[in-house]
Amino acid sequence: MQNSLNLPSDDDVRRFLPVSRSMPDPRAAAATSLILFSAYNDAELNRARWPDLDRKTGRLLRNRNDENAYEQLTELLVRQLLAIERRSPTGKIFASSPRFPLPLRAVLASVLERAGLAHFTTNDFVRWSQLQPVSVRLAVATAA
């Protein structure tokens, strides 16, 4: 059940994450984890590039205009990102590929539909994440 602000409930979040992880396109799990753990919005997901990911430290540069704007990722999230094909000529992490040609927006819409959450947008989950303490976001992002 949605509330007046169209914020997902904790139960909605618990449905969103496992469905994303069951999708054949690995971008679904990684994008959902970034949305729930770090409140990445659609624009930030689409700007994320492979050169922005420091695999050694597990950090992702969130804002190229600020070299100090690195986001510390969980080990699980780094593994989810590394499962994505790195074939995009633009270097974008969430670009479509020959194997997974749908744009990320369509992939995430499919996740929401399969989870019975089509009345939400991914940005509703971004707002949910922004309202959570770090401990809650970390617990969600590291749930197996």
C-alpha positions, 0 to 999 in steps of 0.5 A, spaced: 500 500 500 502 506 498 502 512 502 501 520 500 508 521 498 508 515 494 514 512 498 515 505 498 514 501 505 520 497 508 516 491 505 516 494 498 523 494 499 524 487 501 520 485 494 524 490 490 531 487 491 530 480 490 526 481 484 532 485 481 537 480 483 533 474 480 533 478 473 538 475 467 541 482 466 546 484 471 545 491 471 538 490 475 541 488 481 547 493 481 543 499 479 538 497 485 543 496 490 546 503 488 539 506 489 537 503 495 544 503 498 547 510 496 540 513 493 543 514 486 538 517 481 536 515 474 541 521 472 547 518 476 546 511 474 546 513 467 553 517 468 557 512 472 563 510 468 568 504 468 573 509 469 570 512 475 570 505 479 576 504 483 576 496 484 582 496 489 578 501 494 571 499 492 569 506 491 565 509 485 566 517 483 559 520 484 561 527 481 566 528 476 566 535 478 569 534 485 574 529 485 573 528 493 566 525 491 567 518 492 562 513 494 564 507 498 561 501 496 560 494 499 564 488 497 557 485 494 556 491 490 562 491 487 561 484 485 555 486 482 558 492 478 563 487 476 558 482 473 556 487 468 559 487 461 564 492 460 563 493 452 560 500 452 564 504 447 562 510 452 565 507 458 558 507 461 557 502 467 549 501 465 549 502 458 546 496 454 550 491 450 548 486 445 547 481 450 542 486 454 539 491 449 534 494 453 536 501 456 536 501 464 530 504 465 526 499 461 530 494 465 528 497 472 521 498 470 521 490 469 523 489 475 518 494 479 513 490 474 515 483 476 515 485 484 508 488 483 511 495 484 509 498 478 505 504 481 512 506 484 518 509 480 525 508 481 526 515 484 521 513 489 526 508 492 531 513 492 527 518 496 526 512 501 533 511 501 535 518 503 530 518 509 534 512 512 539 512 516 546 509 514 545 502 518 538 501 515 541 502 508 547 498 509 543 492 512 539 492 505 545 493 501 549 487 504 543 482 505 544 476 501 
